[in-house]
Amino acid sequence: MNVVAWTLGFLRPYRRQTAAIVALSIVEVGLAALAPWPLKLIVDHVLIGLPFPDALAVLTPSAIAGSAVALLVAVVVVGLLVQIAGEVVRMVHTQMQVQVAQRVVYTLRGALLSHLQALPLRHHLLTPTADSVYRLDADAHCVDDLIIGGVFPLLMAGLKLSVMFIVLLYVDLTLALLSLVVAPLLYVCLRFYSRTMVDRAERVKALESTLIERAFEILSSVAAVKSFTRERHELGRFSRSGDDTMRARLILTWQESLFSLAVTAITLVGTALVLIVGGMHVLDGSLTIGSLLVVIAYLAAVYDPLSAIAHSTGSLQQAVASARRVRGIFDLTPETLDDPAGIDASGIAGHVRFDAVSFTYEESRRVLDSISFEARLGEMVAVVGLTGAGKTTIANLIPRLFEPSAGRILVDDVDVARYRLTSLRQQIAVVPQQPVLFAGTIADNIRYGRLDASDADVESAAKDAHVHDFVTRLPEGYQTPVGEGGRTFSGGERQRIGLARALLKAAPILILDEPTSAVDAISEGAIFDTLRRLRPSHTTIVIAHRLSTIRDATRILVLDDGRLIAQGPHDDLIRTCALYGQMCARLSVGQSLDDEVAVDQLLRATP
């Protein structure tokens, strides 16, 4: 099924409206077919004085038929009414087309966003965010461009051509056949240009997406750009991308212009030929002037839409390119969120066990190598290691943000792959090191952990995360708006809001990626007092970078290059694991636990 048929599939929910549009199209074509005939009557039967056709003579009142002026006024009024009726039908027709197209665009956007959210995390890590946004914003208009700018006008032109060709056959067989001379030329022209325009349109779309990606990267990292005074450098990178995009756009526009010129020239030549032959028929008396005017009007009614389509062919080709890009996203396999055969994870205790788990991002890079450990309800298991050891990967595997390459991950002795994904993730609360804050208020961001939570629940979670005092000092309290990404708050404030969100969720499995790395010592102490109090009702897994985080752990896992080299309590590991001992020695003077260079220096200095 090609992309046009795929795009038209989005019209299925609007069958009635589409049927109404088709009916209005038929009425519009019928009125357009009637429009030239009053002019023929005026020229042939009022001005020249030829007798009225018998059918019209019977319908014309004698008072009007006896006066040329009255007849002129009557025919003009009838013609005016036909024209106005045609404009009214065209207005309603256009409005319905636009309404259906806009509804389809927003339906497509909703389906596309839903599908993007359902794609595995791996896709979002490998695909620039700006590219997905571009497809969601600009490419989603492919439905509107194809339906309003292409399919409907082509159907109208085809319907007009059929009706008016039949009438032309009645008026003059030679002129009717002559009007079709342009058809094969238009087809050859369309085939010649369309082969390359779609590919070039797709390249323009890709370059425009890259340009947006470049701008998104600059603006999202503007603090770093300013601090390194790299404004000119980034402007140069953006300009180079812009130049490539502009050249591709100019080449495509030039090709569109050549195609438009060719189509216009063909239709003008067709009209000229009909005018010459029709004029010769008038001269030899086989055709009246009024009939020739009808033929010319019909040609304009058919050729004008074809010329308009030719002028917008570039837009249509870009719409086809956009439809391919959007369809490419839908072809990607999403996560299976709610497998009917899956197990409901509600009510789990939260016993987590890794059984010889390995994970590979790419064939040449193994991140985890046969990791086995367990974390029981009431325990806090800390995961430590140098940068790149695989700590965050372990956290991502539990809620199935990634799937293991080998081995099993079990929750309450059930493979996580057997749980319904939505149900499983509802039982896991994750606090990333840099929590994401959304547009809305502070209360909205905390309530994101449980949307039906009351204000009292939100406030209680905020107190547990030691963020309540900070919030109440703000003029608007919990109703304080959160800026983009929470940039108006400090790193520690964002961390505490993220922790409050996770605590409000009250999930049995709590995964923390150094939740206090950006907070002061007093707040850190208060937060860990809360975690100690809540520990009996949670299985807590902490990715640790600071010694203060791991001292309270029931068990500590030491990772090195994706392998679990040791596990146990702090005191035992200090004596038995050289790497852990050196990391803690580094921490004793305030450095990071996963500072690989510093640890390597200490290891070399150790006898």
C-alpha atoms as one frame of an Amber mdcrd trajectory, in Angstrom:
protein
   0.000   0.000   0.000   1.554   3.348  -1.039   1.729   6.377   1.218  -1.234
   8.127  -0.428  -3.516   5.145   0.234  -2.092   4.923   3.762  -2.837   8.609
   4.323  -6.380   8.261   2.998  -6.897   5.500   5.553  -7.116   8.234   8.191
 -10.404   9.345   6.589 -12.213   6.179   7.687 -13.587   7.706  10.930 -14.990
  10.554   8.812 -16.871   8.531   6.224 -20.054  10.614   6.508 -18.216  13.903
   6.165 -16.248  12.522   3.221 -19.481  11.366   1.566 -20.929  14.844   2.087
 -17.805  16.368   0.500 -18.179  14.060  -2.504 -21.861  15.029  -2.836 -20.972
  18.719  -2.662 -18.281  18.135  -5.278 -20.883  16.673  -7.639 -23.202  19.640
  -7.048 -20.320  22.075  -7.531 -19.324  20.426 -10.819 -22.935  20.462 -11.975
 -23.283  24.183 -11.251 -19.921  24.850 -12.919 -21.175  22.966 -15.983 -24.287
  25.202 -16.081 -22.382  28.468 -15.539 -21.277  29.152 -19.172 -24.682  28.485
 -20.750 -26.372  31.798 -19.809 -23.536  33.561 -21.665 -24.239  31.404 -24.735
 -27.937  32.311 -24.530 -27.112  36.007 -24.283 -24.694  35.988 -27.241 -26.540
  33.626 -29.584 -30.205  34.158 -28.766 -30.429  37.665 -27.292 -27.727  39.685
 -29.062 -27.517  37.831 -32.385 -31.229  36.936 -32.386 -31.131  33.207 -33.065
 -34.355  31.473 -31.994 -34.451  30.009 -28.480 -34.153  26.227 -28.203 -37.609
  24.648 -28.108 -37.207  23.338 -24.533 -36.312  26.811 -23.208 -38.920  28.545
 -25.357 -41.669  26.511 -23.704 -40.395  27.471 -20.203 -39.977  31.180 -21.008
 -43.060  33.363 -20.208 -44.430  35.146 -23.247 -44.017  38.579 -21.602 -40.283
  37.979 -21.309 -39.864  36.206 -24.652 -41.412  39.163 -26.471 -38.875  41.723
 -25.166 -35.150  41.503 -25.871 -34.348  43.637 -22.816 -36.541  41.533 -20.518
 -34.980  38.392 -21.934 -31.489  39.814 -21.406 -32.263  40.696 -17.779 -33.878
  37.290 -17.126 -30.917  35.337 -18.532 -28.418  37.499 -16.622 -30.371  36.996
 -13.373 -30.491  33.233 -13.916 -26.766  33.221 -14.655 -26.127  35.322 -11.535
 -28.138  32.922  -9.366 -26.211  29.955 -10.782 -22.899  31.708 -10.045 -23.907
  32.641  -6.490 -25.181  29.131  -5.830 -21.875  27.791  -7.089 -19.930  30.094
  -4.751 -22.090  29.100  -1.775 -21.577  25.406  -2.492 -17.839  26.004  -2.991
 -17.646  27.825   0.354 -19.401  25.010   2.235 -17.341  22.454   0.326 -14.048
  24.170   1.238 -15.062  24.556   4.872 -15.922  20.880   5.192 -12.675  19.862
   3.483 -10.592  22.001   5.823 -12.520  20.809   8.873 -12.022  17.139   8.007
  -8.362  17.687   7.106  -7.631  19.504  10.388  -9.350  16.792  12.405  -7.313
  14.161  10.586  -4.085  16.104  11.230  -4.739  16.267  14.964  -5.799  12.606
  14.993  -2.547  11.714  13.239  -0.543  13.801  15.687  -2.187  12.089  18.632
  -1.546   8.640  17.158   2.044   9.591  16.310   2.746  10.921  19.815   1.193
   7.802  21.320   3.367   5.599  19.114   6.509   7.606  19.883   5.852   7.217
  23.604   5.378   3.477  23.114   8.702   3.002  21.330  11.529   1.478  23.386
  13.932   3.797  25.190  16.695   2.646  22.832  14.962   4.438  19.939  14.814
   7.735  21.843  18.464   7.452  22.861  19.538   6.947  19.246  17.124   9.426
  17.623  17.500  13.194  18.140  14.553  14.697  19.995  14.342  17.501  17.439
  13.773  14.967  14.635  10.825  13.430  16.493   9.394  16.901  17.203   9.776
  17.865  13.535   7.883  14.759  12.432   5.199  15.452  15.004   4.829  19.103
  14.035   5.691  19.670  10.365   5.477  16.177   8.867   2.065  15.494  10.420
   0.610  18.104   8.028   1.191  15.618   5.203  -2.433  14.505   5.563  -3.727
  18.049   5.080  -1.364  18.718   2.166  -2.191  15.479   0.401  -5.957  15.571
   0.940  -6.657  19.306   0.523  -3.820  20.045  -1.871  -3.808  16.864  -3.905
  -6.429  14.152  -3.708  -9.566  16.314  -3.538  -8.452  18.761  -6.295  -7.452
  15.833  -8.519 -10.827  14.172  -7.981 -12.571  17.473  -8.724 -10.516  17.947
 -11.881 -11.274  14.370 -12.973 -14.987  14.802 -12.320 -15.056  18.130 -14.155
 -13.151  16.622 -17.052 -15.614  13.732 -17.324 -18.755  15.887 -17.153 -17.477
  18.625 -19.402 -16.019  16.207 -21.943 -19.449  14.634 -22.282 -20.959  18.091
 -22.848 -18.190  18.968 -25.307 -18.987  15.810 -27.257 -22.529  17.118 -27.577
 -21.352  20.598 -28.602 -18.538  19.649 -31.013 -16.918  16.238 -31.370 -13.699
  17.595 -32.911 -13.121  20.139 -30.158 -13.858  17.552 -27.489 -11.229  15.191
 -28.870  -8.786  18.044 -29.398  -9.102  19.051 -25.732  -7.686  15.658 -24.748
  -4.460  16.181 -26.715  -2.821  17.649 -23.598  -3.552  14.576 -21.438  -0.658
  12.335 -22.596   1.743  15.295 -22.542   0.738  16.132 -18.971   1.170  12.479
 -17.958   4.670  12.250 -19.474   5.648  15.520 -17.818   4.343  14.372 -14.441
   6.144  11.021 -14.676   9.410  12.695 -15.667   9.502  15.226 -12.831   7.888
  13.212 -10.029  10.659  10.575 -10.083  13.266  12.982  -8.739  11.129  15.483
  -6.844  10.069  13.022  -4.117  13.680  12.043  -3.394  14.774  15.682  -3.319
  11.823  16.599  -1.134  12.809  13.870   1.337  16.377  15.212   1.412  15.067
  18.722   2.102  12.942  17.339   4.960  15.949  15.555   6.439  18.113  18.682
   6.186  15.408  20.861   7.734  15.095  18.361  10.581  18.870  18.548  11.100
  18.697  22.340  11.133  16.004  22.275  13.814  18.088  19.735  15.731  21.079
  22.102  15.615  18.989  25.034  16.894  17.454  22.851  19.617  20.915  21.744
  20.743  22.224  25.328  20.898  19.263  26.753  22.799  19.073  23.835  25.248
  22.792  24.267  26.019  22.905  28.048  25.937  24.553  28.269  29.381  27.530
  26.212  28.177  27.675  28.181  24.919  27.840  31.455  26.839  30.310  30.261
  29.457  32.757  29.113  26.738  31.960  32.185  24.562  31.168  29.921  21.629
  28.330  31.997  20.182  30.195  32.657  16.916  31.230  29.003  16.665  27.648
  27.764  17.111  26.332  30.404  14.714  28.845  29.142  12.147  27.717  25.521
  12.601  24.085  26.599  12.305  24.841  28.697   9.207  26.612  25.804   7.488
  23.611  23.555   8.106  21.362  26.371   6.917  23.378  26.779   3.704  23.030
  23.070   2.899  19.291  23.229   3.559  18.898  26.400   1.492  20.750  24.936
  -1.510  18.633  21.790  -1.417  15.466  23.893  -1.138  16.499  26.115  -4.087
  17.215  23.081  -6.281  13.815  21.619  -5.414  12.067  24.958  -6.042  13.793
  25.297  -9.438  12.561  21.852 -10.439   9.058  22.725  -9.229   9.134  25.919
 -11.297  10.229  24.057 -14.429   7.424  21.540 -13.959   4.887  24.312 -13.409
   6.116  26.105 -16.539   5.862  22.917 -18.597   2.299  22.184 -17.443   1.173
  25.773 -17.985   2.689  25.808 -21.461   0.973  22.526 -22.366  -2.455  23.755
 -21.203  -1.986  27.081 -23.005  -1.071  25.270 -26.219  -4.137  23.038 -25.793
  -6.385  26.063 -25.300  -4.847  27.812 -28.326  -5.430  24.780 -30.550  -9.060
  24.526 -29.444  -9.517  28.262 -30.000  -8.070  28.062 -33.520 -10.140  25.057
 -34.575 -13.236  26.399 -32.802 -12.796  29.761 -34.544 -12.581  27.989 -37.885
 -15.818  26.154 -37.066 -17.489  29.491 -36.269 -16.251  30.913 -39.572 -17.668
  28.015 -41.567 -20.977  28.236 -39.673 -20.840  24.817 -37.998 -20.489  26.368
 -34.492 -21.997  29.462 -32.935 -19.986  32.073 -31.045 -21.890  31.240 -27.862
 -21.019  27.553 -28.187 -17.345  28.452 -28.654 -17.499  30.514 -25.469 -18.952
  27.487 -23.668 -16.067  25.340 -24.925 -13.449  27.893 -23.810 -15.111  28.193
 -20.392 -15.106  24.407 -20.016 -11.439  24.196 -20.952 -10.606  26.819 -18.341
 -12.658  24.939 -15.746 -10.628  21.764 -16.430  -7.179  23.228 -17.147  -7.153
  25.691 -14.245  -7.254  22.982 -11.517  -4.599  21.020 -13.388  -2.389  24.112
 -13.553  -2.985  24.824  -9.870  -1.987  21.267  -9.010   1.111  21.679 -11.165
   2.042  24.854  -9.296   1.646  23.011  -6.003   3.307  19.774  -7.123   6.362
  20.613  -5.054   4.189  20.869  -1.964   2.526  17.576  -2.856   5.885  15.848
  -3.276   6.991  17.244   0.077   3.747  15.950   1.567   4.525  12.507   0.148
   8.025  12.742   1.654   6.527  13.748   5.015   4.035  10.887   4.820   6.911
   8.454   4.253   8.749   9.833   7.290   5.651   9.595   9.482   4.835   6.122
   8.222   8.433   5.128   8.955   7.805   5.887  12.638   4.621   3.794  12.653
   6.580   0.905  11.113   8.796   0.755  14.219   7.764  -1.900  16.718   6.501
  -0.434  20.018   6.721  -1.914  23.458   3.889  -4.275  24.375   2.469  -2.364
  27.331  -0.591  -4.400  28.181  -0.204  -7.934  26.917  -3.518  -9.696  27.749
  -1.530 -12.800  28.662   0.698 -10.831  31.054   0.544 -11.033  34.834  -0.821
  -8.159  36.884   2.013  -6.828  39.067  -0.328  -5.194  41.602   0.367  -6.382
  45.128   3.945  -7.532  44.575   6.282  -7.431  47.575   9.218  -6.171  45.538
  11.845  -8.918  45.846  14.240  -8.229  42.929  16.701 -10.825  41.635  19.187
 -10.668  38.769  20.090 -14.093  37.398  23.233 -14.022  35.187  22.040 -10.866
  33.407  24.070  -9.496  30.489  23.300  -6.470  28.379  24.773  -5.193  25.132
  23.985  -1.825  23.574  25.804  -2.758  20.400  27.376  -5.983  19.260  30.840
  -4.676  20.029  30.051  -3.189  23.436  28.933  -5.321  26.379  27.740  -3.141
  29.271  26.845  -5.883  31.774  28.420  -9.325  31.943  26.542 -12.090  33.820
  25.373 -10.014  36.792  23.659 -11.896  39.647  22.354 -10.379  42.897  19.123
  -9.895  44.804  17.429  -7.144  46.784  14.720  -8.074  49.281  11.902  -6.084
  50.802  13.268  -3.817  53.541  16.804  -3.832  52.152  18.732  -0.968  50.595
  21.199  -2.225  47.991  23.797   0.268  46.774  25.472  -0.069  43.380  28.937
   1.505  43.032  31.613   1.508  40.374  33.654   3.666  38.065  32.050   5.692
  35.307  30.686   3.406  32.593  30.641   0.339  34.843  26.911  -0.269  34.107
  25.231   1.143  37.230  22.486   3.092  35.449  21.885   0.188  33.065  20.944
  -2.011  36.035  18.410   0.613  37.118  16.950   0.794  33.599  16.615  -2.971
  33.234  14.329  -3.441  36.254  11.358  -1.433  34.812  12.201  -2.907  31.396
  13.315   0.344  29.820  15.851  -2.008  28.233  15.637  -5.752  27.716  18.551
  -7.968  28.852  20.647  -9.621  26.170  20.968 -12.736  28.333  19.822 -13.957
  31.740  16.674 -13.126  33.682  15.413 -10.389  35.973  12.824 -11.614  38.464
  10.450  -9.747  40.745   8.891 -11.964  43.419  10.415 -14.954  41.557   8.555
 -14.085  38.342  10.438 -13.038  35.198   9.673  -9.348  34.584   8.975 -10.215
  30.931   5.843 -12.068  32.099   4.322  -9.027  33.813   2.146  -6.540  31.969
   4.530  -3.678  31.357   2.255  -0.872  32.545   1.370  -2.820  35.687   5.059
  -3.533  36.423   6.135   0.080  36.017   3.344   1.231  38.301   5.080  -0.730
  41.087   8.458   0.960  40.522   9.401   4.527  41.468  12.551   5.954  39.912
  14.419   9.082  41.038  17.008  10.070  38.391  20.022  12.141  39.374  18.638
  15.018  37.301  14.843  14.818  37.670  12.726  16.188  34.844  10.225  18.873
  35.825   7.228  19.562  33.607   5.298  22.714  32.818   2.769  23.400  35.565
   3.031  24.063  39.285   5.181  22.491  41.964   2.113  20.610  43.189   1.478
  19.310  39.648   5.045  18.024  39.422   4.875  16.210  42.751   1.408  14.847
  41.938   2.864  13.400  38.718   3.822  10.437  40.896   0.131   9.708  41.629
  -2.372  11.784  39.708  -5.261  11.156  42.118  -3.278  12.253  45.186  -4.871
  14.836  47.458  -3.213  18.105  48.474  -2.507  16.576  51.885  -0.744  13.616
  50.227   1.341  15.983  48.117   2.326  18.002  51.173   3.203  14.855  53.141
   5.492  13.604  50.343   7.089  17.043  50.135   7.839  16.935  53.869   9.405
  13.472  53.532  11.617  14.794  50.711  12.545  17.840  52.823  11.144  20.229
  50.189   8.098  21.517  52.107   9.912  24.339  53.886  11.398  25.613  50.648
   8.012  25.547  48.890   6.127  27.339  51.667   8.628  30.191  51.545   7.655
  30.894  47.930   4.949  33.580  47.433   2.596  31.137  45.675   3.629  28.034
  47.616   2.716  24.780  45.925   1.013  26.726  43.135   4.312  28.306  42.060
   4.725  27.837  38.280   7.660  25.707  37.175   9.720  27.139  34.322  10.946
  25.072  31.397  12.774  22.064  32.819  12.688  23.642  36.282  15.586  25.937
  35.376  14.469  28.546  37.882  15.188  26.084  40.708  18.542  24.862  41.936
  19.751  21.324  41.308  19.051  20.367  44.910  15.516  21.761  44.787  14.799
  19.837  41.592  16.176  16.666  43.170  13.972  17.011  46.219  10.860  17.644
  44.086  11.743  14.519  42.078  12.177  12.522  45.288   8.818  13.783  46.607
   7.200  12.634  43.345   8.656   9.132  43.764   7.715   8.889  47.449   4.148
   9.958  46.638   3.887   7.035  44.214   4.404   4.677  47.204   5.685   1.887
  44.949   7.218  -1.206  46.568  10.416  -0.892  44.476  12.311   2.386  44.844
  15.270   3.090  42.535  17.422   6.108  43.412  20.198   7.500  41.231  22.119
   9.435  43.902  19.071  11.392  45.064  21.032  13.797  47.283  24.063  14.628
  45.139  23.036  18.296  44.817  21.586  18.960  48.292  23.233  20.355  51.407
  24.355  18.135  54.294  21.430  19.079  56.558  18.829  18.278  53.895  20.687
  15.083  53.007  20.556  13.921  56.618  16.816  14.632  56.826  16.171  12.782
  53.559  18.055   9.709  54.698  16.161   9.751  57.979  13.002   9.516  55.853
  14.449   6.703  53.724  15.389   4.763  56.872  11.854   5.178  58.184  10.300
   4.060  54.898  12.779   1.255  54.219  10.659  -1.604  55.687   7.948  -1.006
  53.069  10.283  -0.727  50.078  12.975  -2.585  48.219  15.467   0.233  47.692
  18.194   0.173  45.060  20.586   3.132  45.098  23.115   4.059  42.441  25.741
   5.618  44.656  28.389   8.234  43.942  28.918   9.500  47.501  30.110   7.740
  50.630  27.243   9.176  52.693  24.811   7.338  50.429  26.328   3.869  50.769
  27.118   3.767  54.476  23.486   2.911  55.289  23.202   0.205  52.606  22.350
  -3.342  53.630  24.519  -4.602  50.804  26.872  -2.907  48.340  27.488  -4.132
  44.781  30.856  -3.216  43.265  30.874  -3.103  39.451  33.976  -2.953  37.295
  33.681  -2.805  33.511  30.249  -4.449  33.543  31.200  -7.271  35.939  30.118
  -7.685  39.547  33.467  -8.130  41.290  32.290  -7.969  44.915  29.232  -7.515
  47.114  28.631  -7.209  50.827  28.408  -4.628  53.633  30.702  -1.628  53.764
  33.010  -2.927  56.493  33.643  -6.236  54.737  34.281  -4.657  51.325  36.799
  -2.213  52.778  38.907  -5.223  53.794  38.308  -7.568  50.864  37.844  -5.394
  47.726  40.834  -3.282  46.672  38.865  -1.221  44.159  36.166  -0.400  46.704
  38.783   0.494  49.300  40.520   2.878  46.928  37.215   4.492  45.941  36.355
   5.073  49.593  39.819   6.489  50.191  39.149   8.961  47.441  35.802   9.807
  49.010  37.403  10.537  52.345  38.924  13.680  50.845  35.667  14.700  49.167
  36.052  13.416  45.603  33.426  11.543  43.614  33.079   7.800  44.067  33.209
   7.161  40.337  36.124   9.460  39.472  37.936   6.944  37.283  41.135   8.950
  36.762  41.556   9.704  40.457  40.944   6.098  41.496  43.397   4.872  38.887
  46.042   7.230  40.292  45.408   5.970  43.813  45.632   2.355  42.687  48.976
   3.040  41.033  50.215   4.777  44.198  49.172   1.879  46.451  52.031  -0.560
  47.253
